[in-house]
Amino acid sequence: MRLRHAGGRTVHLGYCTNVHPAEDLAGIVAQLDTYAVPIRETLGADPLGLGLWLAAPVAAELAADPAARRRLRTELTVRGLEVVTLNGFPYAAFQAPVVKGAVYRPDWTTDDRLGYTLDLARVLADLLPDDAARGSVSTLPLAWRAPWDRSHAEAARQRLDRLATGLAAVERDTGRPVRVGFEPEPGCVVESTPQAVAALSGMDTDRLGICLDLAHLACAWEEPAAALERLAVAGLPVVKVQVSAALEAADPTADAAALRRWVEPRFLHQTRTAGCAAASAGGLRAADPADPSWAADDLDVALDAGLPGPWRVHYHVPLHAPPEPPLGSTLPVLRAALAALFTGADAGCDHLDVETYTWGVLPAARRPRTDAELAAGIAAELAFTRDELVALGLTPLAEAVRA
């Protein structure tokens, strides 16, 4: 979907396809018909935006084959779909039975991560609509926090310099600018905006910036307007926003039984207490899991440790359907962040991705039972986000893009 900000900028809104398991080109095209087209029809959106997730093997295949990129763009266009952003955080197997910490490998100390990200940029340059101002790719915030020392930091910085050089080459060859956004996440080297400023200042900000995930921002107990101001003062652009909400528990001791229903084996659900706010303000890293005074690396670990409440849990919950009481979600943080981004003379970011990748691991009573139910749920999330943006003064644009 496209919306127009009062300042004149076009804002692209879509959903991230990392919720789907396909990891080859045929499967990716099939999921367009299974999910994306019904979502577009439900919303009456033409075009519907997709934040495509391409696993590393298919990204390499597409990057090496211009004809395959043209075919994929045609498959998107004839269905009324557009792509201005790619999710380059998971490298592969993101919907495997167990993912957990594997999602952070390979990290930015490796050439594999660099090569994958540049493959994505090459692919995206050919998928972009003709009238898109730019493309964006989101990626992990350097690495998981351990092991990490000066040698790791130097290795990552070298690859970020090579990334900027590679992105410049993509723009030179295609005429299409693509920016990469590093996504602060609980437990990583960069968990909060103070850590982003400390670790990422000095990189090429014409091509590199921040991907702001609103569930992660909430889990760091950051105040959105202050976080955005901190990034702006440091000169770190927000190149992409992932519109998401985290699970919240005001009294985890009393609500332990309800929280246990959200424990599951696929993804990490890093848990942060309100004590995290002071640490975030100071730019500290996550607490050592061996001494979890305010942090745990998974929900079951937090429950067993009896961390004091309230909690925010890195568990993306459907935006339009918050958990039943006594649990809640961080929708107030989401709303505050959107207001901080879009209240003013200029849009704070033009790429928005709804990213609830956890539909398949929700508690059984909330989990979609069919493809049609999943498509309906994603459509409802997009409608929710569109309505929030309209309430902030953005205007939906009806614009057919199919040939």
C-alpha positions in Angstrom: 0.0 0.0 0.0 1.1 3.5 -0.6 0.2 6.6 1.5 1.0 10.2 1.0 2.5 12.2 3.9 1.4 15.8 4.2 4.9 16.9 3.4 4.5 15.2 0.0 6.6 12.0 0.4 5.2 8.6 -0.6 5.2 6.1 2.2 5.3 2.4 1.3 3.5 0.0 3.6 3.7 -3.8 3.3 4.1 -7.0 5.2 7.2 -9.1 5.7 7.1 -12.5 4.0 9.5 -14.2 6.6 6.3 -15.5 8.1 6.2 -18.0 5.1 8.6 -20.9 4.8 9.4 -20.9 1.1 13.1 -20.8 0.3 13.2 -21.4 -3.5 11.9 -19.3 -6.4 9.0 -21.6 -7.2 7.9 -21.6 -3.6 8.2 -17.9 -3.3 6.0 -17.4 -6.4 3.4 -19.9 -5.1 3.2 -18.0 -1.8 2.2 -14.9 -3.7 -1.0 -16.6 -4.8 -1.6 -18.3 -1.5 -1.2 -15.2 0.7 -0.3 -12.0 -1.0 -3.0 -11.9 -3.6 -5.9 -12.7 -1.2 -4.5 -10.0 1.2 -4.4 -7.4 -1.6 -7.9 -8.3 -2.6 -9.2 -8.1 1.0 -7.6 -4.6 1.4 -8.4 -3.3 -2.0 -4.8 -2.3 -2.3 -3.2 -1.9 -5.7 -0.3 -2.2 -5.2 0.2 -4.2 -2.1 3.7 -4.0 -0.7 5.8 -7.0 0.3 8.9 -7.0 2.4 10.3 -10.1 0.7 12.5 -12.5 2.6 14.9 -14.3 0.3 17.0 -17.0 1.9 20.7 -16.9 0.9 20.6 -19.6 -1.8 17.8 -18.1 -3.8 19.3 -14.6 -3.3 22.5 -15.8 -4.8 20.6 -17.5 -7.7 18.7 -14.3 -8.5 21.7 -12.1 -8.1 23.5 -14.2 -10.7 20.6 -14.3 -13.2 19.2 -11.1 -14.6 16.5 -13.0 -16.5 15.3 -14.6 -13.3 15.1 -11.2 -11.7 13.0 -9.9 -14.6 10.7 -13.0 -14.3 10.2 -12.4 -10.6 9.4 -8.7 -11.1 6.8 -9.7 -13.7 5.3 -12.3 -11.3 4.9 -9.5 -8.8 3.6 -6.8 -11.1 0.9 -8.9 -12.7 -0.4 -9.7 -9.2 -0.5 -6.0 -8.2 2.4 -6.4 -5.8 5.5 -4.3 -5.3 8.8 -4.6 -3.4 10.8 -1.7 -2.1 12.4 -3.5 0.8 13.9 -6.9 1.6 14.4 -8.6 5.0 18.0 -9.7 5.1 18.2 -10.6 8.8 17.6 -14.4 8.6 20.1 -16.1 6.4 18.1 -19.3 5.8 15.7 -21.8 7.5 13.8 -19.1 9.4 10.7 -21.2 9.8 12.6 -24.4 10.7 11.3 -26.3 13.8 14.1 -24.8 15.9 15.7 -21.4 15.0 16.7 -19.8 18.3 20.2 -18.3 18.2 20.9 -19.7 14.7 19.2 -16.6 13.2 22.3 -14.5 14.2 24.6 -16.6 12.1 26.5 -15.8 9.9 27.1 -12.4 11.5 28.9 -9.2 10.2 32.4 -10.6 11.0 32.0 -12.9 8.0 32.1 -12.6 4.3 29.1 -14.8 4.0 26.9 -12.1 5.6 28.5 -9.4 3.4 27.9 -11.5 0.2 24.3 -12.3 1.1 23.5 -8.6 1.7 25.0 -7.4 -1.5 23.2 -10.2 -3.4 20.0 -8.8 -1.9 20.8 -5.3 -2.9 21.5 -6.4 -6.5 18.2 -8.3 -6.6 16.2 -5.4 -5.1 17.6 -2.9 -7.6 15.8 -4.8 -10.4 12.6 -5.4 -8.4 12.0 -1.7 -7.4 9.1 0.0 -9.0 10.2 2.6 -11.5 8.9 5.5 -9.4 10.4 4.2 -6.1 12.9 6.7 -4.6 15.1 4.0 -3.1 15.2 0.4 -1.8 16.1 -0.8 1.6 17.5 -4.1 3.1 17.3 -4.8 6.9 20.0 -6.8 8.6 21.1 -8.0 12.0 22.8 -5.5 14.4 26.3 -6.9 13.8 26.1 -10.0 15.9 24.9 -11.7 19.0 26.6 -10.1 22.0 29.0 -12.9 22.7 31.7 -13.6 21.8 32.4 -10.0 20.9 35.7 -8.1 21.4 37.8 -5.5 19.7 38.9 -8.0 17.0 35.2 -8.8 16.2 34.4 -5.1 16.1 37.2 -4.4 13.7 36.3 -7.3 11.4 32.7 -6.1 11.3 33.7 -2.5 10.5 35.8 -3.6 7.6 32.8 -5.4 6.2 30.6 -2.4 6.7 33.1 -0.4 4.7 33.0 -3.0 1.9 29.2 -3.1 2.1 29.0 0.7 1.5 31.4 0.3 -1.5 29.3 -2.6 -2.9 26.1 -0.6 -2.5 27.7 2.3 -4.4 28.6 -0.1 -7.2 25.0 -1.4 -7.3 23.7 2.2 -7.7 26.3 3.0 -10.3 25.4 -0.1 -12.3 21.6 0.2 -12.0 20.9 3.8 -11.2 18.9 2.6 -8.2 20.0 3.5 -4.6 19.6 0.7 -2.0 20.3 1.4 1.7 20.9 -1.2 4.4 19.5 -0.8 7.9 20.9 -2.4 11.0 18.2 -3.6 13.3 18.7 -3.3 17.1 17.5 -6.4 18.8 17.6 -7.7 22.4 20.7 -9.7 23.2 22.7 -8.4 20.3 25.8 -6.2 20.1 23.4 -3.4 19.3 20.3 -3.8 21.5 19.3 -0.1 21.9 19.7 3.2 20.2 22.5 4.3 22.6 24.4 1.1 21.5 23.6 1.9 17.9 25.2 5.3 18.3 28.2 3.8 20.0 28.7 1.0 17.5 27.6 2.4 14.2 28.5 6.1 14.2 31.1 6.9 11.6 29.8 4.5 8.9 28.7 5.7 5.5 25.3 7.1 6.4 24.4 7.8 2.7 24.0 4.1 2.3 23.8 2.6 5.8 21.5 3.4 8.7 19.0 1.9 11.1 16.1 -0.5 10.7 13.8 0.4 13.7 11.8 -2.6 14.9 9.1 -1.2 17.2 8.8 -4.4 19.3 12.5 -4.3 19.9 12.4 -0.7 20.8 9.7 -1.5 23.4 11.7 -4.4 24.8 14.6 -2.0 25.4 12.1 0.2 27.3 13.1 3.2 25.2 10.8 6.2 24.7 10.3 6.5 20.9 10.6 10.3 20.5 13.9 10.3 22.5 15.2 7.3 20.6 14.5 8.9 17.3 16.1 12.2 18.4 19.2 10.3 19.6 19.6 8.7 16.2 19.0 12.0 14.4 21.6 13.9 16.5 24.1 11.1 15.7 23.4 11.4 12.0 22.1 7.8 11.8 19.1 7.7 9.3 16.1 5.4 9.9 15.9 3.6 6.5 13.2 1.2 7.4 10.6 0.7 10.2 9.3 -2.7 11.2 5.8 -2.2 12.6 5.5 -4.7 15.4 4.3 -5.1 19.0 5.8 -7.2 21.8 4.2 -9.3 24.5 3.9 -7.5 27.9 3.2 -8.7 31.4 2.5 -6.3 34.2 2.8 -8.9 37.0 4.7 -11.9 35.6 4.6 -13.7 39.0 0.8 -13.6 39.1 0.6 -14.1 35.3 3.0 -17.0 35.1 0.4 -19.6 34.0 -0.7 -17.3 31.1 2.9 -16.6 30.1 3.8 -20.4 30.1 1.3 -20.8 27.2 3.6 -18.5 25.1 6.7 -20.6 25.6 7.6 -22.4 22.4 10.7 -24.1 20.8 11.3 -22.2 17.6 12.3 -18.6 18.3 14.2 -16.8 21.1 11.9 -14.6 23.2 14.3 -12.3 25.0 12.7 -10.9 28.1 13.5 -7.5 29.6 12.2 -6.0 32.8 11.6 -2.3 33.5 15.1 -2.1 35.0 16.3 -2.3 31.4 15.3 1.3 30.9 18.1 2.7 33.0 20.6 0.4 31.3 19.4 1.4 27.8 19.7 5.1 28.7 23.3 4.4 29.7 24.1 2.5 26.6 24.9 -0.7 28.4 24.8 -4.1 26.9 22.3 -6.7 27.9 22.8 -8.2 31.4 24.9 -11.3 31.6 22.5 -14.2 31.5 24.5 -15.8 34.3 23.4 -12.9 36.5 19.9 -12.0 35.2 18.9 -9.0 37.3 16.8 -7.5 34.6 17.3 -9.6 31.4 16.8 -13.2 30.2 17.5 -14.6 26.8 14.3 -16.6 26.5 10.8 -16.5 28.1 11.1 -19.9 29.9 14.5 -18.7 31.4 12.8 -15.6 32.7 10.0 -17.5 34.2 12.3 -20.0 35.9 14.5 -17.1 37.2 11.5 -15.2 38.6 12.6 -11.9 37.2 10.8 -8.9 38.7 8.1 -7.3 36.7 6.8 -5.7 34.6 8.2 -7.6 31.5 8.4 -6.9 27.8 9.0 -10.0 25.8 10.5 -10.2 22.3 7.5 -12.1 21.0 5.8 -10.4 18.0 2.0 -10.4 18.6 -0.7 -9.7 16.0 -1.2 -5.9 15.9 -5.0 -6.0 15.7 -5.5 -8.7 18.3 -3.6 -8.1 21.5 -3.3 -11.0 24.0 -6.2 -11.6 26.3 -5.8 -10.2 29.8 -3.9 -10.4 32.1 -1.3 -10.2 29.3 -1.0 -7.2 26.9 1.1 -5.8 24.1 3.3 -2.8 23.5 0.8 -1.1 21.2 1.2 2.3 23.1 4.9 2.2 22.1 4.0 1.5 18.5 1.6 4.4 18.4 4.1 6.8 20.0 6.7 5.8 17.5 4.5 6.3 14.5 3.4 9.7 15.9 7.1 10.7 16.4 7.9 9.6 12.9 5.0 11.1 11.0 3.9 14.2 12.9 5.8 17.0 11.4 6.8 18.6 8.1 8.4 15.5 6.7 7.9 11.7 6.9 10.5 10.2 9.2 10.8 7.1 7.1 9.2 5.9 3.8 9.5 2.1 4.2 7.2 0.4 6.7 6.9 -3.3 7.1 4.4 -5.2 9.3 6.6 -8.0 10.7 4.7 -10.6 12.7 6.6 -13.7 11.9 5.3 -15.7 14.8 1.8 -16.6 13.6 2.8 -20.3 13.4 4.0 -20.5 17.1 1.2 -18.5 18.8 -0.6 -20.3 21.6 -2.9 -22.9 19.9 -6.1 -21.0 20.5 -4.7 -17.9 18.6 -2.9 -19.8 15.8 -4.3 -19.7 12.3 -5.5 -23.2 11.2 -5.5 -22.6 7.4 -3.7 -20.5 4.8 -6.9 -18.4 4.4 -6.9 -17.6 8.2 -3.3 -16.6 8.1 -3.9 -14.3 5.0 -6.9 -12.8 6.8 -4.9 -12.1 9.9 -2.1 -10.4 8.0 -4.7 -8.3 6.1 -6.2 -7.2 9.4 -2.7 -6.2 10.7 -2.1 -4.1 7.6 -5.6 -2.5 7.9 -4.8 -1.7 11.5 -1.5 0.0 10.5 -3.0 1.9 7.6 -5.7 3.2 9.9 -3.1 4.3 12.4 -1.3 6.2 9.7 -4.5 7.8 8.4 -5.2 9.0 11.9 -1.8 10.8 11.8 -2.8 12.6 8.6 -1.4 10.3 5.9 -3.6 9.8 2.8 -4.0 6.3 1.1 -3.1 6.4 -2.6 -4.9 4.2 -5.1 -2.4 3.5 -7.9 -2.5 0.5 -10.2 1.0 -0.7 -11.1 0.1 -3.7 -13.3 1.0 -3.7 -16.9 
